[in-house]
Amino acid sequence: MIARDRTHMPIPQTLISNECLNSLSEIINDITSGIDTTINAGKKKISANYYRGQKLTLPDGSVVQDVAYALGTLYEWKCAFCESKRYKPQVEHFRPKKRVTGPAPNPLGYYWLCYSWTNLLPTCKDCNESKLNSFPINQHHNRVFTPSYLLTQVLDQDTLLYQNSPLIDEEPLLIHPEYVNPEVCFSFNFKGEIRGIDAEGRGEMTKNTMGLDSKDLNFFRQKEIDICVEMIELAILYDVEQMFNDVLNKIRSRALNTAAEYTLLYKQIYIRFEELILPILPFPVQAIVIELYLNNRDLNGI
């Protein structure tokens, strides 16, 4: 999980179309009616044709949905949470659109955010299925249940944004990678296992909610660490300094490549080399390797 920035991206046309805005108005009116049958009808009106987007033909002739395509482009076709490319990213609602389970539940969900651009993230199938309708927050008494309106009874667009009240007052425990820096919230060990490290508990809660410590993810991350170890062992075997520098530069390049899988892991491999790589190497070469690492590392920009 790495930080992203969508402030430079225009909102996809579908989400600001009159059809989408009219649909949102109908959904809000139905769900706030207080009538069970009308509420259920309102939930059913939430349409993937809007939050995934209308069809768009690219210059190469391929047909995509504009919201899903914009999110895929922003996150470089990785899952926003686990950084995997095993599955085609799905459009996930950061705050669930139809119901919230767990502590301080909300049976109606954040229905008014169903088409909100900043509430949409690309996630893989596994993370999506693990999250389901969870949205843990720190301030349970601040759970938001209804949209905010201006005095003119028009939906207040500013209150739809993550960083504004009343949403920010919930103090979300699930990390949104565009508003909370994941790099200060997670740590890995030499087995590829992840844990939360921030004092607020957001890393640990996100790990548990999204299943970031699954056997599959641990296996794939351990495999990346093993590849690094194998390359270093070969470098030591054949041409200590030059080959080691080449390997170290490859690890650094991977840590800077935001389009590749598991960027955060590679950043930590490079920065926390002594903890993640050194213990796996044969003891007789550890002293040589750590000296080479300390003499040749370049932490600028990592």
Backbone hydrogen bonds in HBPLUS format (Angstrom, degrees):
<---DONOR---> <-ACCEPTOR-->    atom                        ^
c    i                          cat <-CA-CA->   ^        H-A-AA   ^      H-
h    n   atom  resd res      DA  || num        DHA   H-A  angle D-A-AA Bond
n    s   type  num  typ     dist DA aas  dist angle  dist       angle   num
A0004-ARG N   A0177-PRO O   3.01 MM 173  5.92 151.4  2.10 131.9 134.9     1
A0009-MET N   A0006-ARG O   2.92 MM   3  5.22 158.1  1.97 111.8 119.2     2
A0015-LEU N   A0012-PRO O   3.08 MM   3  5.82 129.2  2.34 119.1 129.0     3
A0016-ILE N   A0013-GLN O   3.17 MM   3  5.49 147.2  2.28 108.0 117.2     4
A0017-SER N   A0014-THR O   3.22 MM   3  5.21 164.8  2.24 104.8 108.8     5
A0021-LEU N   A0017-SER O   3.05 MM   4  6.34 167.1  2.07 156.3 159.7     6
A0022-ASN N   A0018-ASN O   2.85 MM   4  5.95 155.4  1.91 147.6 154.4     7
A0023-SER N   A0019-GLU O   2.97 MM   4  6.12 153.4  2.04 140.8 148.4     8
A0024-LEU N   A0020-CYS O   2.93 MM   4  6.21 158.0  1.98 150.9 156.5     9
A0025-SER N   A0021-LEU O   3.03 MM   4  6.26 155.1  2.10 142.5 149.0    10
A0026-GLU N   A0022-ASN O   3.04 MM   4  6.34 156.4  2.10 148.8 154.3    11
A0027-ILE N   A0023-SER O   2.97 MM   4  6.23 158.8  2.01 151.0 157.2    12
A0028-ILE N   A0024-LEU O   2.95 MM   4  6.18 166.4  1.97 156.2 158.8    13
A0029-ASN N   A0025-SER O   3.01 MM   4  6.17 164.2  2.04 147.6 152.4    14
A0030-ASP N   A0026-GLU O   2.93 MM   4  6.10 160.4  1.97 150.8 155.9    15
A0031-ILE N   A0027-ILE O   2.96 MM   4  6.12 171.8  1.97 156.3 158.5    16
A0032-THR N   A0028-ILE O   2.98 MM   4  5.98 147.4  2.09 147.9 155.5    17
A0033-SER N   A0030-ASP O   3.17 MM   3  5.25 159.3  2.21 105.6 110.3    18
A0038-THR N   A0035-ILE O   3.02 MM   3  5.31 116.3  2.44 105.4 121.2    19
A0039-ILE N   A0035-ILE O   2.78 MM   4  5.98 156.2  1.83 161.4 169.7    20
A0040-ASN N   A0036-ASP O   2.96 MM   4  6.21 166.3  1.98 156.3 158.5    21
A0041-ALA N   A0037-THR O   3.03 MM   4  6.21 149.2  2.13 136.9 145.7    22
A0042-GLY N   A0038-THR O   2.87 MM   4  6.12 147.3  1.98 143.7 152.5    23
A0042-GLY N   A0039-ILE O   3.07 MM   3  5.04 117.3  2.48  93.4 108.8    24
A0043-LYS N   A0039-ILE O   3.00 MM   4  6.38 154.6  2.07 152.4 158.8    25
A0044-LYS N   A0040-ASN O   3.10 MM   4  6.33 153.8  2.17 143.9 150.7    26
A0045-LYS N   A0042-GLY O   3.09 MM   3  5.15 139.3  2.26  96.9 108.8    27
A0046-ILE N   A0043-LYS O   3.17 MM   3  5.63 157.7  2.22 109.1 115.6    28
A0050-TYR N   A0047-SER O   3.06 MM   3  5.69 159.6  2.11 111.8 117.9    29
A0051-TYR N   A0047-SER O   3.30 MM   4  6.79 164.8  2.32 150.8 151.4    30
A0052-ARG N   A0048-ALA O   2.84 MM   4  5.27 148.1  1.94 133.5 140.4    31
A0068-ALA N   A0052-ARG O   2.92 MM  16  5.11 153.7  1.99 147.2 139.1    32
A0066-ASP N   A0054-GLN O   2.98 MM  12  5.90 159.4  2.02 158.6 156.7    33
A0056-LEU N   A0064-VAL O   2.56 MM   8  5.20 149.1  1.65 156.7 162.6    34
A0064-VAL N   A0056-LEU O   2.81 MM   8  5.20 167.5  1.82 153.4 155.5    35
A0058-LEU N   A0062-SER O   2.81 MM   4  5.43 167.3  1.82 169.2 169.9    36
A0061-GLY N   A0058-LEU O   2.81 MM   3  5.31 162.5  1.84 122.9 126.9    37
A0069-TYR N   A0065-GLN O   2.85 MM   4  5.89 159.6  1.89 163.9 170.8    38
A0070-ALA N   A0066-ASP O   3.00 MM   4  6.03 154.5  2.06 138.0 144.6    39
A0071-LEU N   A0067-VAL O   3.01 MM   4  6.28 162.9  2.04 155.5 159.6    40
A0072-GLY N   A0068-ALA O   2.93 MM   4  6.08 158.0  1.97 145.1 151.7    41
A0073-THR N   A0069-TYR O   2.90 MM   4  6.08 156.5  1.95 147.9 154.1    42
A0074-LEU N   A0070-ALA O   2.97 MM   4  6.17 161.7  2.01 147.6 152.4    43
A0075-TYR N   A0071-LEU O   2.99 MM   4  6.16 162.9  2.01 152.6 156.5    44
A0077-TRP N   A0072-GLY O   2.77 MM   5  4.56 151.6  1.84 140.7 145.5    45
A0076-GLU N   A0073-THR O   3.24 MM   3  4.90 159.8  2.29  97.7 102.9    46
A0078-LYS N   A0075-TYR O   3.09 MM   3  5.68 150.1  2.18 115.8 123.5    47
A0079-CYS N   A0084-SER O   3.07 MM   5  5.47 149.9  2.17 141.7 150.9    48
A0083-GLU N   A0079-CYS O   3.13 MM   4  4.72 140.8  2.29 121.9 129.5    49
A0080-ALA N   A0122-PRO O   2.82 MM  42  5.72 166.7  1.83 160.2 162.6    50
A0090-GLN N   A0123-THR O   2.65 MM  33  5.24 174.2  1.66 154.0 154.1    51
A0123-THR N   A0090-GLN O   2.85 MM  33  5.24 157.7  1.90 146.7 153.4    52
A0092-GLU N   A0121-LEU O   2.71 MM  29  5.20 175.2  1.71 168.9 168.9    53
A0121-LEU N   A0092-GLU O   2.87 MM  29  5.20 161.6  1.90 152.0 158.0    54
A0094-PHE N   A0119-ASN O   2.75 MM  25  5.22 163.3  1.78 151.4 155.9    55
A0110-TYR N   A0096-PRO O   2.83 MM  14  5.90 168.8  1.84 160.5 158.7    56
A0100-VAL N   A0106-ASN O   2.70 MM   6  4.77 147.4  1.80 136.0 144.8    57
A0106-ASN N   A0100-VAL O   3.02 MM   6  4.77 151.9  2.10 121.0 129.7    58
A0101-THR N   A0133-ASN O   3.02 MM  32  5.70 158.6  2.07 132.1 138.1    59
A0109-GLY N   A0106-ASN O   3.16 MM   3  5.36 143.3  2.30 105.8 116.0    60
A0113-LEU N   A0110-TYR O   2.93 MM   3  5.54 161.4  1.96 119.9 126.1    61
A0114-CYS N   A0111-TYR O   3.19 MM   3  5.33 161.2  2.23 112.2 113.2    62
A0116-SER N   A0113-LEU O   3.12 MM   3  4.83 169.6  2.13 104.6 107.3    63
A0119-ASN N   A0116-SER O   2.97 MM   3  5.36 154.0  2.04 113.7 122.1    64
A0120-LEU N   A0117-TRP O   3.32 MM   3  5.65 166.3  2.34 113.0 115.2    65
A0128-ASN N   A0124-CYS O   3.00 MM   4  6.11 162.4  2.03 154.6 160.2    66
A0129-GLU N   A0125-LYS O   2.96 MM   4  6.10 161.4  2.00 149.2 153.8    67
A0130-SER N   A0126-ASP O   2.96 MM   4  6.11 144.7  2.08 142.4 152.4    68
A0131-LYS N   A0127-CYS O   2.96 MM   4  6.09 158.7  2.00 150.4 155.0    69
A0132-LEU N   A0128-ASN O   3.09 MM   4  6.15 170.2  2.10 152.3 155.1    70
A0134-SER N   A0131-LYS O   2.97 MM   3  5.61 164.5  2.00 142.2 147.3    71
A0173-LEU N   A0136-PRO O   2.95 MM  37  5.51 172.3  1.95 139.1 138.2    72
A0138-ASN N   A0171-GLU O   2.93 MM  33  5.32 156.5  1.99 136.0 143.5    73
A0139-GLN N   A0170-GLU O   3.09 MM  31  5.11 170.0  2.10 147.7 145.8    74
A0142-ASN N   A0139-GLN O   2.88 MM   3  5.39 155.3  1.94 115.0 123.3    75
A0143-ARG N   A0140-HIS O   3.19 MM   3  5.43 164.3  2.22 113.0 113.2    76
A0156-ASP N   A0148-SER O   2.98 MM   8  5.74 176.3  1.98 143.3 144.0    77
A0150-LEU N   A0154-VAL O   2.81 MM   4  5.36 168.7  1.82 154.3 157.2    78
A0153-GLN N   A0150-LEU O   2.84 MM   3  5.23 155.5  1.90 120.6 122.5    79
A0159-THR N   A0156-ASP O   3.15 MM   3  5.76 143.8  2.29 113.4 122.0    80
A0160-LEU N   A0157-GLN O   3.07 MM   3  5.43 163.4  2.09 113.2 117.6    81
A0161-LEU N   A0158-ASP O   3.42 MM   3  5.86 169.2  2.43 111.7 114.4    82
A0164-ASN N   A0161-LEU O   3.16 MM   3  5.56 164.5  2.19 116.1 121.0    83
A0168-ILE N   A0164-ASN O   3.00 MM   4  5.52 169.9  2.01 133.8 136.5    84
A0169-ASP N   A0166-PRO O   3.16 MM   3  5.33 132.5  2.40 100.1 112.9    85
A0170-GLU N   A0167-LEU O   3.11 MM   3  5.68 161.7  2.15 113.9 119.6    86
A0171-GLU N   A0168-ILE O   3.05 MM   3  5.59 155.0  2.12 112.7 119.8    87
A0179-TYR N   A0176-HIS O   2.96 MM   3  5.62 169.1  1.97 128.1 131.8    88
A0180-VAL N   A0176-HIS O   2.98 MM   4  5.87 151.3  2.06 168.0 172.9    89
A0184-VAL N   A0181-ASN O   3.36 MM   3  6.16 159.9  2.40 121.0 124.4    90
A0185-CYS N   A0182-PRO O   2.94 MM   3  5.08 160.3  1.98 110.9 116.7    91
A0197-ILE N   A0185-CYS O   2.90 MM  12  5.20 155.0  1.97 121.1 126.7    92
A0187-SER N   A0195-ARG O   2.95 MM   8  5.49 144.8  2.08 154.6 163.1    93
A0195-ARG N   A0187-SER O   2.91 MM   8  5.49 143.1  2.05 155.9 163.8    94
A0189-ASN N   A0193-GLU O   3.00 MM   4  5.53 140.2  2.17 143.1 155.3    95
A0192-GLY N   A0189-ASN O   2.92 MM   3  5.48 163.9  1.95 123.6 126.0    96
A0201-GLY N   A0198-ASP O   3.14 MM   3  5.60 156.9  2.19 111.6 118.6    97
A0205-MET N   A0201-GLY O   3.06 MM   4  6.14 160.4  2.10 145.8 151.7    98
A0206-THR N   A0202-ARG O   2.85 MM   4  5.91 158.4  1.90 146.6 152.9    99
A0207-LYS N   A0203-GLY O   2.89 MM   4  6.05 157.0  1.94 147.4 154.3   100
A0208-ASN N   A0204-GLU O   3.01 MM   4  6.24 162.3  2.05 147.8 151.6   101
A0209-THR N   A0205-MET O   2.85 MM   4  5.95 162.9  1.88 150.0 155.5   102
A0210-MET N   A0206-THR O   2.94 MM   4  5.80 165.6  1.96 148.4 152.3   103
A0211-GLY N   A0207-LYS O   2.99 MM   4  5.64 117.4  2.40 133.3 146.1   104
A0212-LEU N   A0207-LYS O   2.96 MM   5  4.74 147.1  2.07 134.7 141.7   105
A0214-SER N   A0211-GLY O   3.25 MM   3  5.53 142.1  2.40 120.7 117.3   106
A0218-ASN N   A0214-SER O   2.96 MM   4  6.16 166.3  1.98 156.9 161.1   107
A0219-PHE N   A0215-LYS O   2.92 MM   4  6.02 152.2  2.00 143.0 150.8   108
A0220-PHE N   A0216-ASP O   2.95 MM   4  6.27 162.5  1.98 155.0 158.9   109
A0221-ARG N   A0217-LEU O   2.91 MM   4  6.07 162.3  1.94 152.5 157.4   110
A0222-GLN N   A0218-ASN O   2.87 MM   4  5.93 155.8  1.93 143.3 150.7   111
A0223-LYS N   A0219-PHE O   2.94 MM   4  6.13 149.6  2.04 144.3 152.8   112
A0224-GLU N   A0220-PHE O   3.20 MM   4  6.53 147.5  2.32 139.6 146.8   113
A0225-ILE N   A0221-ARG O   3.11 MM   4  6.47 156.6  2.17 148.5 154.5   114
A0226-ASP N   A0222-GLN O   2.83 MM   4  6.11 157.3  1.88 151.9 158.7   115
A0227-ILE N   A0223-LYS O   3.00 MM   4  6.25 149.5  2.09 145.0 152.5   116
A0228-CYS N   A0224-GLU O   3.20 MM   4  6.53 156.4  2.26 145.0 150.4   117
A0229-VAL N   A0225-ILE O   3.00 MM   4  6.33 158.9  2.05 151.7 157.6   118
A0230-GLU N   A0226-ASP O   2.90 MM   4  6.13 162.0  1.93 151.9 156.3   119
A0231-MET N   A0227-ILE O   3.04 MM   4  6.28 159.2  2.09 149.8 154.8   120
A0232-ILE N   A0228-CYS O   3.04 MM   4  6.29 155.9  2.10 148.3 154.9   121
A0233-GLU N   A0229-VAL O   2.91 MM   4  6.17 159.2  1.95 153.6 159.4   122
A0234-LEU N   A0230-GLU O   3.05 MM   4  6.28 154.7  2.11 146.1 152.4   123
A0235-ALA N   A0231-MET O   3.00 MM   4  6.23 152.3  2.08 142.4 150.3   124
A0236-ILE N   A0232-ILE O   2.97 MM   4  6.25 158.9  2.01 153.5 158.0   125
A0237-LEU N   A0233-GLU O   3.04 MM   4  6.17 146.0  2.16 139.3 148.8   126
A0238-TYR N   A0234-LEU O   3.03 MM   4  6.22 151.7  2.11 152.4 157.6   127
A0239-ASP N   A0235-ALA O   3.04 MM   4  5.61 138.3  2.22 139.2 150.6   128
A0243-MET N   A0239-ASP O   3.13 MM   4  5.61 148.4  2.23 151.3 160.9   129
A0244-PHE N   A0240-VAL O   3.15 MM   4  5.90 147.0  2.27 134.0 143.8   130
A0245-ASN N   A0241-GLU O   2.94 MM   4  6.10 161.0  1.98 151.9 156.5   131
A0246-ASP N   A0242-GLN O   3.06 MM   4  6.35 151.3  2.14 144.2 152.2   132
A0247-VAL N   A0243-MET O   2.94 MM   4  6.25 157.7  1.99 150.4 155.8   133
A0248-LEU N   A0244-PHE O   2.83 MM   4  6.07 165.8  1.85 156.6 160.7   134
A0249-ASN N   A0245-ASN O   2.89 MM   4  6.04 152.5  1.97 144.3 151.7   135
A0250-LYS N   A0246-ASP O   3.00 MM   4  6.27 145.0  2.12 141.1 150.7   136
A0250-LYS N   A0247-VAL O   3.07 MM   3  5.04 118.6  2.46  93.4 108.9   137
A0251-ILE N   A0247-VAL O   2.97 MM   4  6.33 156.2  2.03 153.4 159.5   138
A0252-ARG N   A0248-LEU O   2.95 MM   4  6.20 156.0  2.01 144.4 151.4   139
A0253-SER N   A0249-ASN O   2.85 MM   4  6.05 157.7  1.89 145.5 151.5   140
A0254-ARG N   A0250-LYS O   2.97 MM   4  6.20 154.9  2.03 145.3 151.9   141
A0255-ALA N   A0251-ILE O   2.96 MM   4  6.21 147.1  2.07 143.7 153.1   142
A0256-LEU N   A0252-ARG O   3.09 MM   4  6.37 131.1  2.34 141.4 154.0   143
A0256-LEU N   A0253-SER O   3.18 MM   3  5.15 135.0  2.39  93.8 106.0   144
A0257-ASN N   A0254-ARG O   3.19 MM   3  4.99 150.6  2.28  95.4 104.2   145
A0260-ALA N   A0257-ASN O   3.26 MM   3  5.72 156.9  2.32 111.2 117.3   146
A0266-TYR N   A0262-TYR O   3.18 MM   4  6.55 161.1  2.22 151.9 156.2   147
A0267-LYS N   A0263-THR O   2.92 MM   4  6.24 149.2  2.02 151.5 160.9   148
A0268-GLN N   A0264-LEU O   3.04 MM   4  6.33 155.2  2.11 147.9 153.9   149
A0269-ILE N   A0265-LEU O   2.81 MM   4  6.14 147.8  1.92 147.9 158.5   150
A0270-TYR N   A0266-TYR O   3.02 MM   4  6.18 158.0  2.07 144.0 148.6   151
A0271-ILE N   A0267-LYS O   2.92 MM   4  6.13 162.6  1.95 148.4 153.7   152
A0272-ARG N   A0268-GLN O   2.67 MM   4  5.26 156.2  1.72 139.2 147.9   153
A0275-GLU N   A0272-ARG O   3.00 MM   3  5.53 138.0  2.18 112.5 123.5   154
A0276-LEU N   A0272-ARG O   2.99 MM   4  6.17 162.3  2.02 160.9 166.7   155
A0277-ILE N   A0273-PHE O   2.99 MM   4  5.31 158.1  2.03 137.0 143.3   156
A0278-LEU N   A0273-PHE O   3.22 MM   5  6.55 163.7  2.25 157.7 161.8   157
A0280-ILE N   A0277-ILE O   3.03 MM   3  5.68 146.2  2.15 120.5 129.8   158
A0281-LEU N   A0278-LEU O   3.13 MM   3  5.40 143.2  2.27 108.7 118.7   159
A0285-VAL N   A0282-PRO O   3.11 MM   3  5.90 150.0  2.20 124.0 131.1   160
A0286-GLN N   A0283-PHE O   3.18 MM   3  5.28 153.2  2.26 107.5 115.5   161
A0289-VAL N   A0285-VAL O   2.97 MM   4  6.16 168.2  1.99 161.5 164.9   162
A0290-ILE N   A0286-GLN O   2.96 MM   4  6.09 168.9  1.97 154.8 157.4   163
A0291-GLU N   A0287-ALA O   3.24 MM   4  6.27 153.2  2.31 138.3 145.2   164
A0292-LEU N   A0288-ILE O   3.05 MM   4  6.30 159.1  2.09 149.2 155.0   165
A0293-TYR N   A0289-VAL O   2.85 MM   4  6.07 158.1  1.89 152.1 158.9   166
A0294-LEU N   A0290-ILE O   2.99 MM   4  6.09 171.1  1.99 148.3 150.4   167
A0295-ASN N   A0291-GLU O   3.06 MM   4  6.15 147.3  2.17 142.4 151.1   168
A0296-ASN N   A0292-LEU O   3.06 MM   4  6.07 130.9  2.31 141.7 152.9   169
A0296-ASN N   A0293-TYR O   3.18 MM   3  5.32 138.9  2.35 100.3 111.5   170
A0297-ARG N   A0293-TYR O   2.93 MM   4  5.63 136.0  2.13 159.8 162.3   171
A0302-ILE N   A0299-LEU O   3.22 MM   3  5.44 167.2  2.23 122.7 125.7   172
